[in-house]
Amino acid sequence: MKKLVSIVTFTILTVILFGAIYPVAIWFIAQLSPNNGKGETISVNGKVVGYQKIGQKFDKINYFWGRPSAVNYNAAGSAGSNKGPSNAEYLALVQKRIDTFLIAHPYLKKSDIPSDMVTASGSGLDPNISPQGALIQVKRVAQARKLPEEKVRALVASKINTPAIMGTETVNVLELNVALDALK
């Protein structure tokens, strides 16, 4: 009987700790973070158009494209493909992405395409591409929008994020496309 009481007591304490105290503590900590834990959003005219830290699908010719996603940009199922660089199925998928990219960018050669434009990130939700990945799309986007290439190239240059200490330069695709829509 004494053992049963201690088991029930432990269960009740565990439920209180992990069912009430822990969620309230996490909620409180979230209130101290940007946007009260709802993520860093990007808004246009007061309407949220996306999240700064989550990649989104852009496949129209008049927008900059982001990295491919192994989870079809579904943030509920963040994951990589788990297929190695020698996997035949993976290699076929990358080749298909290369072919699609070259169709939209006939002025490029296969060797011109940065790897981030044809391979998914580990999370499948990377919101950023390399500056090279953005710059090779300038001609297509400028032609589709009937804008001077120099203007679009300058926009890309203004959206390059340089790390404060170390790391690689990146371009947030959603921020770039929102700024692109704002161009006149």
GUZA-370104 format. One record per residue: residue in one letter; z, y, x of N, C-alpha, C in turn. Coordinates in steps of 0.02 Angstrom, whole numbers, plus 50000, padded with zeros to 5 digits. Example, Ala and Ser with C-alpha at 12.3 -4.5 7.8 and 13.67 -1.06 7.14 Angstrom:
# residues 2
residu A nc3 50390 nc2 49716 nc1 50660 cac3 50390 cac2 49775 cac1 50615 cc3 50390 cc2 49835 cc1 50660 .
residu S nc3 50354 nc2 49888 nc1 50642 cac3 50357 cac2 49947 cac1 50684 cc3 50394 cc2 50002 cc1 50645 .
END
This chain:
# residues 184
residu M nc3 50000 nc2 49940 nc1 50041 cac3 50000 cac2 50000 cac1 50000 cc3 50000 cc2 50063 cc1 50043 .
residu K nc3 50039 nc2 50061 nc1 50097 cac3 50042 cac2 50118 cac1 50142 cc3 49974 cc2 50132 cc1 50174 .
residu K nc3 49937 nc2 50078 nc1 50191 cac3 49871 cac2 50084 cac1 50220 cc3 49822 cc2 50115 cc1 50170 .
residu L nc3 49827 nc2 50095 nc1 50107 cac3 49784 cac2 50121 cac1 50054 cc3 49796 cc2 50196 cc1 50045 .
residu V nc3 49859 nc2 50218 nc1 50047 cac3 49875 cac2 50289 cac1 50039 cc3 49846 cc2 50329 cc1 50097 .
residu S nc3 49851 nc2 50303 nc1 50158 cac3 49823 cac2 50339 cac1 50215 cc3 49747 cc2 50342 cc1 50212 .
residu I nc3 49715 nc2 50289 nc1 50188 cac3 49641 cac2 50289 cac1 50180 cc3 49620 cc2 50341 cc1 50128 .
residu V nc3 49654 nc2 50342 nc1 50071 cac3 49638 cac2 50390 cac1 50018 cc3 49652 cc2 50461 cc1 50042 .
residu T nc3 49707 nc2 50471 nc1 50077 cac3 49723 cac2 50537 cac1 50104 cc3 49669 cc2 50560 cc1 50154 .
residu F nc3 49649 nc2 50516 nc1 50198 cac3 49596 cac2 50532 cac1 50246 cc3 49531 cc2 50550 cc1 50211 .
residu T nc3 49514 nc2 50511 nc1 50159 cac3 49453 cac2 50524 cac1 50121 cc3 49456 cc2 50592 cc1 50088 .
residu I nc3 49511 nc2 50609 nc1 50056 cac3 49519 cac2 50674 cac1 50022 cc3 49514 cc2 50731 cc1 50073 .
residu L nc3 49548 nc2 50724 nc1 50130 cac3 49545 cac2 50776 cac1 50182 cc3 49474 cc2 50784 cc1 50210 .
residu T nc3 49440 nc2 50728 nc1 50219 cac3 49371 cac2 50731 cac1 50244 cc3 49325 cc2 50765 cc1 50194 .
residu V nc3 49333 nc2 50749 nc1 50130 cac3 49292 cac2 50781 cac1 50078 cc3 49306 cc2 50857 cc1 50077 .
residu I nc3 49369 nc2 50876 nc1 50081 cac3 49386 cac2 50947 cac1 50080 cc3 49357 cc2 50982 cc1 50142 .
residu L nc3 49365 nc2 50950 nc1 50200 cac3 49340 cac2 50980 cac1 50262 cc3 49264 cc2 50986 cc1 50262 .
residu F nc3 49229 nc2 50931 nc1 50250 cac3 49156 cac2 50931 cac1 50256 cc3 49120 cc2 50951 cc1 50191 .
residu G nc3 49155 nc2 50949 nc1 50135 cac3 49123 cac2 50967 cac1 50071 cc3 49137 cc2 51038 cc1 50050 .
residu A nc3 49189 nc2 51069 nc1 50079 cac3 49206 cac2 51137 cac1 50059 cc3 49214 cc2 51184 cc1 50119 .
residu I nc3 49260 nc2 51168 nc1 50163 cac3 49275 cac2 51214 cac1 50219 cc3 49215 cc2 51224 cc1 50265 .
residu Y nc3 49184 nc2 51170 nc1 50286 cac3 49126 cac2 51175 cac1 50332 cc3 49068 cc2 51213 cc1 50300 .
residu P nc3 49046 nc2 51198 nc1 50238 cac3 48991 cac2 51237 cac1 50209 cc3 49008 cc2 51311 cc1 50201 .
residu V nc3 49069 nc2 51327 nc1 50183 cac3 49089 cac2 51398 cac1 50176 cc3 49088 cc2 51432 cc1 50244 .
residu A nc3 49111 nc2 51397 nc1 50296 cac3 49110 cac2 51426 cac1 50364 cc3 49038 cc2 51439 cc1 50387 .
residu I nc3 48994 nc2 51391 nc1 50375 cac3 48924 cac2 51400 cac1 50394 cc3 48892 cc2 51457 cc1 50354 .
residu W nc3 48908 nc2 51462 nc1 50290 cac3 48882 cac2 51517 cac1 50249 cc3 48906 cc2 51584 cc1 50276 .
residu F nc3 48970 nc2 51587 nc1 50295 cac3 48998 cac2 51650 cac1 50322 cc3 48963 cc2 51669 cc1 50387 .
residu I nc3 48953 nc2 51621 nc1 50431 cac3 48919 cac2 51635 cac1 50494 cc3 48847 cc2 51659 cc1 50481 .
residu A nc3 48814 nc2 51629 nc1 50431 cac3 48746 cac2 51649 cac1 50414 cc3 48743 cc2 51721 cc1 50391 .
residu Q nc3 48795 nc2 51745 nc1 50359 cac3 48796 cac2 51814 cac1 50335 cc3 48795 cc2 51864 cc1 50393 .
residu L nc3 48815 nc2 51841 nc1 50452 cac3 48815 cac2 51884 cac1 50511 cc3 48748 cc2 51885 cc1 50547 .
residu S nc3 48703 nc2 51840 nc1 50528 cac3 48638 cac2 51835 cac1 50561 cc3 48586 cc2 51879 cc1 50525 .
residu P nc3 48528 nc2 51889 nc1 50556 cac3 48476 cac2 51931 cac1 50525 cc3 48457 cc2 51904 cc1 50455 .
residu N nc3 48451 nc2 51950 nc1 50408 cac3 48431 cac2 51935 cac1 50340 cc3 48479 cc2 51886 cc1 50307 .
residu N nc3 48542 nc2 51889 nc1 50326 cac3 48595 cac2 51847 cac1 50297 cc3 48579 cc2 51773 cc1 50297 .
residu G nc3 48548 nc2 51749 nc1 50351 cac3 48534 cac2 51678 cac1 50358 cc3 48474 cc2 51653 cc1 50320 .
residu K nc3 48435 nc2 51698 nc1 50292 cac3 48376 cac2 51678 cac1 50253 cc3 48313 cc2 51678 cc1 50295 .
residu G nc3 48320 nc2 51689 nc1 50359 cac3 48263 cac2 51689 cac1 50404 cc3 48236 cc2 51759 cc1 50415 .
residu E nc3 48199 nc2 51767 nc1 50468 cac3 48170 cac2 51832 cac1 50484 cc3 48102 cc2 51836 cc1 50450 .
residu T nc3 48100 nc2 51874 nc1 50396 cac3 48040 cac2 51878 cac1 50355 cc3 47996 cc2 51936 cc1 50377 .
residu I nc3 47933 nc2 51931 nc1 50359 cac3 47885 cac2 51985 cac1 50369 cc3 47861 cc2 52006 cc1 50300 .
residu S nc3 47867 nc2 52070 nc1 50286 cac3 47850 cac2 52096 cac1 50220 cc3 47793 cc2 52146 cc1 50225 .
residu V nc3 47753 nc2 52147 nc1 50172 cac3 47700 cac2 52196 cac1 50165 cc3 47709 cc2 52227 cc1 50096 .
residu N nc3 47717 nc2 52293 nc1 50094 cac3 47728 cac2 52329 cac1 50031 cc3 47786 cc2 52300 cc1 49991 .
residu G nc3 47840 nc2 52282 nc1 50026 cac3 47899 cac2 52255 cac1 49993 cc3 47896 cc2 52183 cc1 49972 .
residu K nc3 47840 nc2 52150 nc1 49985 cac3 47832 cac2 52079 cac1 49966 cc3 47833 cc2 52036 cc1 50029 .
residu V nc3 47875 nc2 51985 nc1 50029 cac3 47879 cac2 51940 cac1 50086 cc3 47815 cc2 51899 cc1 50091 .
residu V nc3 47782 nc2 51902 nc1 50149 cac3 47719 cac2 51866 cac1 50159 cc3 47728 cc2 51805 cc1 50205 .
residu G nc3 47787 nc2 51800 nc1 50236 cac3 47799 cac2 51742 cac1 50279 cc3 47860 cc2 51751 cc1 50322 .
residu Y nc3 47872 nc2 51700 nc1 50362 cac3 47929 cac2 51700 cac1 50407 cc3 47905 cc2 51707 cc1 50479 .
residu Q nc3 47940 nc2 51748 nc1 50516 cac3 47921 cac2 51764 cac1 50585 cc3 47924 cc2 51703 cc1 50631 .
residu K nc3 47969 nc2 51657 nc1 50618 cac3 47981 cac2 51601 cac1 50663 cc3 47949 cc2 51536 cc1 50639 .
residu I nc3 47911 nc2 51537 nc1 50585 cac3 47879 cac2 51476 cac1 50559 cc3 47804 cc2 51487 cc1 50554 .
residu G nc3 47766 nc2 51443 nc1 50586 cac3 47694 cac2 51447 cac1 50585 cc3 47666 cc2 51437 cc1 50515 .
residu Q nc3 47610 nc2 51469 nc1 50502 cac3 47577 cac2 51463 cac1 50437 cc3 47503 cc2 51449 cc1 50449 .
residu K nc3 47473 nc2 51420 nc1 50398 cac3 47403 cac2 51402 cac1 50404 cc3 47358 cc2 51462 cc1 50391 .
residu F nc3 47316 nc2 51476 nc1 50440 cac3 47263 cac2 51526 cac1 50433 cc3 47199 cc2 51490 cc1 50453 .
residu D nc3 47153 nc2 51484 nc1 50407 cac3 47090 cac2 51449 cac1 50424 cc3 47029 cc2 51487 cc1 50400 .
residu K nc3 47039 nc2 51547 nc1 50374 cac3 46982 cac2 51588 cac1 50354 cc3 46952 cc2 51620 cc1 50416 .
residu I nc3 46887 nc2 51630 nc1 50414 cac3 46850 cac2 51656 cac1 50472 cc3 46871 cc2 51727 cc1 50492 .
residu N nc3 46899 nc2 51765 nc1 50444 cac3 46917 cac2 51835 cac1 50458 cc3 46990 cc2 51844 cc1 50479 .
residu Y nc3 47024 nc2 51789 nc1 50495 cac3 47092 cac2 51791 cac1 50519 cc3 47097 cc2 51754 cc1 50585 .
residu F nc3 47147 nc2 51772 nc1 50624 cac3 47162 cac2 51735 cac1 50684 cc3 47195 cc2 51669 cc1 50664 .
residu W nc3 47175 nc2 51615 nc1 50697 cac3 47202 cac2 51550 cac1 50682 cc3 47261 cc2 51536 cc1 50728 .
residu G nc3 47309 nc2 51499 nc1 50703 cac3 47367 cac2 51480 cac1 50742 cc3 47359 cc2 51410 cc1 50770 .
residu R nc3 47413 nc2 51383 nc1 50796 cac3 47412 cac2 51315 cac1 50822 cc3 47405 cc2 51266 cc1 50765 .
residu P nc3 47372 nc2 51210 nc1 50777 cac3 47369 cac2 51157 cac1 50727 cc3 47440 cc2 51131 cc1 50713 .
residu S nc3 47450 nc2 51103 nc1 50655 cac3 47516 cac2 51077 cac1 50637 cc3 47512 cc2 51003 cc1 50621 .
residu A nc3 47558 nc2 50964 nc1 50650 cac3 47561 cac2 50893 cac1 50636 cc3 47592 cc2 50879 cc1 50567 .
residu V nc3 47623 nc2 50930 nc1 50537 cac3 47655 cac2 50922 cac1 50471 cc3 47624 cc2 50968 cc1 50418 .
residu N nc3 47563 nc2 50990 nc1 50430 cac3 47528 cac2 51035 cac1 50384 cc3 47570 cc2 51096 cc1 50365 .
residu Y nc3 47605 nc2 51124 nc1 50415 cac3 47645 cac2 51185 cac1 50408 cc3 47700 cc2 51179 cc1 50356 .
residu N nc3 47726 nc2 51119 nc1 50345 cac3 47780 cac2 51107 cac1 50298 cc3 47846 cc2 51112 cc1 50335 .
residu A nc3 47883 nc2 51166 nc1 50324 cac3 47945 cac2 51177 cac1 50361 cc3 47999 cc2 51127 cc1 50342 .
residu A nc3 47992 nc2 51094 nc1 50286 cac3 48041 cac2 51043 cac1 50267 cc3 48034 cc2 50980 cc1 50309 .
residu G nc3 47977 nc2 50971 nc1 50341 cac3 47965 cac2 50911 cac1 50380 cc3 47943 cc2 50926 cc1 50451 .
residu S nc3 47981 nc2 50966 nc1 50486 cac3 47963 cac2 50985 cac1 50554 cc3 47959 cc2 50923 cc1 50599 .
residu A nc3 47902 nc2 50915 nc1 50632 cac3 47894 cac2 50857 cac1 50678 cc3 47829 cc2 50863 cc1 50716 .
residu G nc3 47828 nc2 50831 nc1 50773 cac3 47766 cac2 50825 cac1 50812 cc3 47730 cc2 50762 cc1 50789 .
residu S nc3 47675 nc2 50747 nc1 50821 cac3 47637 cac2 50688 cac1 50801 cc3 47664 cc2 50624 cc1 50832 .
residu N nc3 47702 nc2 50630 nc1 50886 cac3 47729 cac2 50572 cac1 50922 cc3 47675 cc2 50528 cc1 50951 .
residu K nc3 47616 nc2 50554 nc1 50960 cac3 47562 cac2 50516 cac1 50990 cc3 47549 cc2 50544 cc1 51060 .
residu G nc3 47545 nc2 50499 nc1 51108 cac3 47536 cac2 50520 cac1 51177 cc3 47465 cc2 50540 cc1 51193 .
residu P nc3 47455 nc2 50570 nc1 51251 cac3 47389 cac2 50594 cac1 51271 cc3 47338 cc2 50539 cc1 51286 .
residu S nc3 47360 nc2 50476 nc1 51286 cac3 47313 cac2 50421 cac1 51296 cc3 47299 cc2 50383 cc1 51231 .
residu N nc3 47329 nc2 50405 nc1 51175 cac3 47320 cac2 50373 cac1 51111 cc3 47250 cc2 50390 cc1 51084 .
residu A nc3 47211 nc2 50339 nc1 51068 cac3 47141 cac2 50350 cac1 51046 cc3 47138 cc2 50390 cc1 50982 .
residu E nc3 47182 nc2 50378 nc1 50935 cac3 47183 cac2 50415 cac1 50872 cc3 47197 cc2 50489 cc1 50884 .
residu Y nc3 47245 nc2 50502 nc1 50928 cac3 47263 cac2 50571 cac1 50945 cc3 47205 cc2 50606 cc1 50980 .
residu L nc3 47173 nc2 50572 nc1 51027 cac3 47116 cac2 50601 cac1 51063 cc3 47059 cc2 50617 cc1 51015 .
residu A nc3 47048 nc2 50574 nc1 50965 cac3 46996 cac2 50586 cac1 50915 cc3 47013 cc2 50648 cc1 50874 .
residu L nc3 47077 nc2 50656 nc1 50856 cac3 47098 cac2 50714 cac1 50817 cc3 47089 cc2 50778 cc1 50857 .
residu V nc3 47109 nc2 50777 nc1 50921 cac3 47100 cac2 50836 cac1 50964 cc3 47025 cc2 50852 cc1 50971 .
residu Q nc3 46984 nc2 50801 nc1 50979 cac3 46912 cac2 50813 cac1 50985 cc3 46884 cc2 50844 cc1 50921 .
residu K nc3 46908 nc2 50821 nc1 50864 cac3 46887 cac2 50850 cac1 50799 cc3 46906 cc2 50924 cc1 50796 .
residu R nc3 46967 nc2 50939 nc1 50819 cac3 46989 cac2 51009 cac1 50819 cc3 46946 cc2 51051 cc1 50866 .
residu I nc3 46929 nc2 51023 nc1 50924 cac3 46886 cac2 51058 cac1 50972 cc3 46818 cc2 51072 cc1 50940 .
residu D nc3 46789 nc2 51020 nc1 50908 cac3 46723 cac2 51028 cac1 50876 cc3 46725 cc2 51082 cc1 50822 .
residu T nc3 46778 nc2 51082 nc1 50781 cac3 46785 cac2 51132 cac1 50728 cc3 46791 cc2 51202 cc1 50759 .
residu F nc3 46830 nc2 51207 nc1 50812 cac3 46839 cac2 51272 cac1 50845 cc3 46773 cc2 51297 cc1 50874 .
residu L nc3 46735 nc2 51253 nc1 50904 cac3 46671 cac2 51272 cac1 50933 cc3 46619 cc2 51292 cc1 50880 .
residu I nc3 46622 nc2 51261 nc1 50822 cac3 46576 cac2 51280 cac1 50767 cc3 46590 cc2 51353 cc1 50747 .
residu A nc3 46654 nc2 51371 nc1 50742 cac3 46671 cac2 51439 cac1 50723 cc3 46663 cc2 51489 cc1 50780 .
residu H nc3 46661 nc2 51463 nc1 50841 cac3 46655 cac2 51505 cac1 50901 cc3 46598 cc2 51480 cc1 50944 .
residu P nc3 46535 nc2 51488 nc1 50922 cac3 46478 cac2 51459 cac1 50958 cc3 46467 cc2 51491 cc1 51027 .
residu Y nc3 46498 nc2 51546 nc1 51040 cac3 46491 cac2 51581 cac1 51104 cc3 46537 cc2 51551 cc1 51158 .
residu L nc3 46578 nc2 51502 nc1 51139 cac3 46625 cac2 51472 cac1 51187 cc3 46601 cc2 51404 cc1 51212 .
residu K nc3 46628 nc2 51384 nc1 51268 cac3 46619 cac2 51316 cac1 51293 cc3 46686 cc2 51280 cc1 51282 .
residu K nc3 46683 nc2 51215 nc1 51282 cac3 46744 cac2 51175 cac1 51273 cc3 46798 cc2 51195 cc1 51324 .
residu S nc3 46778 nc2 51207 nc1 51385 cac3 46826 cac2 51225 cac1 51438 cc3 46858 cc2 51293 cc1 51427 .
residu D nc3 46830 nc2 51335 nc1 51382 cac3 46858 cac2 51401 cac1 51368 cc3 46918 cc2 51398 cc1 51320 .
residu I nc3 46926 nc2 51343 nc1 51285 cac3 46976 cac2 51338 cac1 51232 cc3 47044 cc2 51321 cc1 51262 .
residu P nc3 47094 nc2 51365 nc1 51252 cac3 47162 cac2 51349 cac1 51276 cc3 47190 cc2 51289 cc1 51237 .
residu S nc3 47230 nc2 51249 nc1 51270 cac3 47255 cac2 51188 cac1 51238 cc3 47296 cc2 51202 cc1 51175 .
residu D nc3 47329 nc2 51260 nc1 51172 cac3 47371 cac2 51274 cac1 51113 cc3 47329 cc2 51284 cc1 51050 .
residu M nc3 47264 nc2 51293 nc1 51057 cac3 47222 cac2 51302 cac1 50997 cc3 47200 cc2 51235 cc1 50967 .
residu V nc3 47210 nc2 51180 nc1 51003 cac3 47188 cac2 51115 cac1 50978 cc3 47242 cc2 51061 cc1 50979 .
residu T nc3 47302 nc2 51079 nc1 51001 cac3 47358 cac2 51032 cac1 51001 cc3 47416 cc2 51061 cc1 50962 .
residu A nc3 47450 nc2 51019 nc1 50925 cac3 47508 cac2 51041 cac1 50886 cc3 47569 cc2 51047 cc1 50932 .
residu S nc3 47615 nc2 51090 nc1 50914 cac3 47677 cac2 51097 cac1 50952 cc3 47725 cc2 51040 cc1 50935 .
residu G nc3 47780 nc2 51035 nc1 50971 cac3 47829 cac2 50983 cac1 50958 cc3 47859 cc2 50986 cc1 50889 .
residu S nc3 47866 nc2 51046 nc1 50861 cac3 47893 cac2 51053 cac1 50793 cc3 47839 cc2 51051 cc1 50740 .
residu G nc3 47776 nc2 51064 nc1 50761 cac3 47722 cac2 51069 cac1 50712 cc3 47723 cc2 51135 cc1 50674 .
residu L nc3 47768 nc2 51180 nc1 50693 cac3 47776 cac2 51243 cac1 50657 cc3 47776 cc2 51304 cc1 50702 .
residu D nc3 47747 nc2 51299 nc1 50761 cac3 47748 cac2 51354 cac1 50809 cc3 47710 cc2 51414 cc1 50780 .
residu P nc3 47744 nc2 51472 nc1 50774 cac3 47711 cac2 51531 cac1 50745 cc3 47669 cc2 51569 cc1 50796 .
residu N nc3 47673 nc2 51549 nc1 50859 cac3 47641 cac2 51587 cac1 50913 cc3 47583 cc2 51550 cc1 50945 .
residu I nc3 47538 nc2 51589 nc1 50972 cac3 47485 cac2 51562 cac1 51014 cc3 47486 cc2 51601 cc1 51079 .
residu S nc3 47450 nc2 51577 nc1 51128 cac3 47445 cac2 51612 cac1 51191 cc3 47400 cc2 51673 cc1 51182 .
residu P nc3 47409 nc2 51724 nc1 51225 cac3 47363 cac2 51781 cac1 51222 cc3 47290 cc2 51759 cc1 51230 .
residu Q nc3 47278 nc2 51708 nc1 51272 cac3 47209 cac2 51683 cac1 51281 cc3 47183 cc2 51653 cc1 51215 .
residu G nc3 47227 nc2 51619 nc1 51178 cac3 47208 cac2 51590 cac1 51114 cc3 47188 cc2 51644 cc1 51064 .
residu A nc3 47221 nc2 51700 nc1 51067 cac3 47204 cac2 51756 cac1 51022 cc3 47141 cc2 51791 cc1 51046 .
residu L nc3 47137 nc2 51804 nc1 51111 cac3 47080 cac2 51842 cac1 51138 cc3 47013 cc2 51806 cc1 51129 .
residu I nc3 47012 nc2 51740 nc1 51131 cac3 46947 cac2 51706 cac1 51122 cc3 46924 cc2 51707 cc1 51049 .
residu Q nc3 46969 nc2 51727 nc1 51004 cac3 46950 cac2 51733 cac1 50933 cc3 46929 cc2 51803 cc1 50913 .
residu V nc3 46936 nc2 51851 nc1 50958 cac3 46922 cac2 51921 cac1 50943 cc3 46851 cc2 51930 cc1 50917 .
residu K nc3 46802 nc2 51900 nc1 50950 cac3 46732 cac2 51910 cac1 50931 cc3 46720 cc2 51886 cc1 50859 .
residu R nc3 46745 nc2 51826 nc1 50843 cac3 46735 cac2 51798 cac1 50775 cc3 46767 cc2 51843 cc1 50722 .
residu V nc3 46830 nc2 51863 nc1 50734 cac3 46866 cac2 51904 cac1 50686 cc3 46833 cc2 51972 cc1 50678 .
residu A nc3 46814 nc2 52002 nc1 50734 cac3 46781 cac2 52068 cac1 50731 cc3 46716 cc2 52065 cc1 50692 .
residu Q nc3 46676 nc2 52013 nc1 50705 cac3 46613 cac2 52005 cac1 50668 cc3 46625 cc2 51994 cc1 50593 .
residu A nc3 46674 nc2 51952 nc1 50577 cac3 46688 cac2 51937 cac1 50507 cc3 46713 cc2 51999 cc1 50469 .
residu R nc3 46749 nc2 52042 nc1 50504 cac3 46776 cac2 52102 cac1 50471 cc3 46734 cc2 52164 cc1 50483 .
residu K nc3 46679 nc2 52156 nc1 50520 cac3 46636 cac2 52212 cac1 50536 cc3 46675 cc2 52269 cc1 50570 .
residu L nc3 46713 nc2 52248 nc1 50620 cac3 46752 cac2 52296 cac1 50660 cc3 46728 cc2 52293 cc1 50732 .
residu P nc3 46738 nc2 52347 nc1 50770 cac3 46720 cac2 52345 cac1 50841 cc3 46766 cc2 52297 cc1 50878 .
residu E nc3 46737 nc2 52257 nc1 50922 cac3 46776 cac2 52208 cac1 50960 cc3 46832 cc2 52242 cc1 50999 .
residu E nc3 46818 nc2 52302 nc1 51026 cac3 46868 cac2 52337 cac1 51065 cc3 46930 cc2 52352 cc1 51024 .
residu K nc3 46920 nc2 52370 nc1 50961 cac3 46976 cac2 52386 cac1 50917 cc3 47019 cc2 52324 cc1 50903 .
residu V nc3 46986 nc2 52268 nc1 50892 cac3 47022 cac2 52205 cac1 50878 cc3 47056 cc2 52181 cc1 50942 .
residu R nc3 47023 nc2 52188 nc1 50999 cac3 47053 cac2 52168 cac1 51063 cc3 47115 cc2 52211 cc1 51078 .
residu A nc3 47111 nc2 52275 nc1 51063 cac3 47169 cac2 52320 cac1 51073 cc3 47227 cc2 52300 cc1 51028 .
residu L nc3 47211 nc2 52279 nc1 50967 cac3 47263 cac2 52256 cac1 50921 cc3 47298 cc2 52195 cc1 50949 .
residu V nc3 47259 nc2 52147 nc1 50974 cac3 47288 cac2 52087 cac1 51005 cc3 47333 cc2 52107 cc1 51063 .
residu A nc3 47309 nc2 52152 nc1 51106 cac3 47348 cac2 52174 cac1 51164 cc3 47414 cc2 52205 cc1 51142 .
residu S nc3 47414 nc2 52241 nc1 51087 cac3 47475 cac2 52273 cac1 51063 cc3 47525 cc2 52223 cc1 51033 .
residu K nc3 47502 nc2 52163 nc1 51017 cac3 47544 cac2 52112 cac1 50986 cc3 47567 cc2 52058 cc1 51035 .
residu I nc3 47552 nc2 52066 nc1 51099 cac3 47574 cac2 52017 cac1 51148 cc3 47648 cc2 52028 cc1 51162 .
residu N nc3 47686 nc2 51974 nc1 51151 cac3 47759 cac2 51976 cac1 51164 cc3 47772 cc2 51951 cc1 51234 .
residu T nc3 47802 nc2 51993 nc1 51275 cac3 47819 cac2 51975 cac1 51343 cc3 47894 cc2 51959 cc1 51346 .
residu P nc3 47912 nc2 51900 nc1 51372 cac3 47983 cac2 51883 cac1 51375 cc3 48022 cc2 51930 cc1 51421 .
residu A nc3 48085 nc2 51941 nc1 51404 cac3 48127 cac2 51988 cac1 51443 cc3 48141 cc2 51962 cc1 51513 .
residu I nc3 48154 nc2 51898 nc1 51519 cac3 48173 cac2 51871 cac1 51584 cc3 48121 cc2 51822 cc1 51610 .
residu M nc3 48113 nc2 51767 nc1 51576 cac3 48064 cac2 51717 cac1 51597 cc3 48033 cc2 51684 cc1 51536 .
residu G nc3 47977 nc2 51652 nc1 51548 cac3 47941 cac2 51620 cac1 51494 cc3 47869 cc2 51643 cc1 51493 .
residu T nc3 47833 nc2 51622 nc1 51443 cac3 47762 cac2 51640 cac1 51439 cc3 47751 cc2 51693 cc1 51385 .
residu E nc3 47699 nc2 51730 nc1 51393 cac3 47681 cac2 51780 cac1 51342 cc3 47654 cc2 51743 cc1 51281 .
residu T nc3 47668 nc2 51771 nc1 51222 cac3 47645 cac2 51741 cac1 51160 cc3 47620 cc2 51796 cc1 51113 .
residu V nc3 47585 nc2 51773 nc1 51061 cac3 47563 cac2 51817 cac1 51007 cc3 47583 cc2 51783 cc1 50942 .
residu N nc3 47622 nc2 51818 nc1 50901 cac3 47641 cac2 51791 cac1 50836 cc3 47581 cc2 51799 cc1 50789 .
residu V nc3 47555 nc2 51744 nc1 50764 cac3 47493 cac2 51745 cac1 50724 cc3 47503 cc2 51782 cc1 50658 .
residu L nc3 47558 nc2 51772 nc1 50624 cac3 47568 cac2 51807 cac1 50561 cc3 47573 cc2 51883 cc1 50572 .
residu E nc3 47611 nc2 51904 nc1 50622 cac3 47616 cac2 51976 cac1 50637 cc3 47548 cc2 52005 cc1 50654 .
residu L nc3 47509 nc2 51968 nc1 50693 cac3 47442 cac2 51991 cac1 50712 cc3 47397 cc2 51998 cc1 50650 .
residu N nc3 47399 nc2 51948 nc1 50606 cac3 47356 cac2 51951 cac1 50547 cc3 47378 cc2 52004 cc1 50497 .
residu V nc3 47443 nc2 52017 nc1 50492 cac3 47467 cac2 52071 cac1 50449 cc3 47443 cc2 52138 cc1 50477 .
residu A nc3 47447 nc2 52147 nc1 50543 cac3 47423 cac2 52209 cac1 50574 cc3 47347 cc2 52214 cc1 50567 .
residu L nc3 47313 nc2 52158 nc1 50569 cac3 47240 cac2 52157 cac1 50561 cc3 47221 cc2 52181 cc1 50491 .
residu D nc3 47257 nc2 52158 nc1 50441 cac3 47244 cac2 52180 cac1 50372 cc3 47257 cc2 52255 cc1 50364 .
residu A nc3 47302 nc2 52283 nc1 50404 cac3 47318 cac2 52354 cac1 50400 cc3 47266 cc2 52398 cc1 50434 .
residu L nc3 47223 nc2 52368 nc1 50477 cac3 47172 cac2 52407 cac1 50511 cc3 47122 cc2 52435 cc1 50460 .
residu K nc3 47099 nc2 52494 nc1 50474 cac3 47048 cac2 52524 cac1 50430 cc3 46982 cc2 52524 cc1 50466 .
END
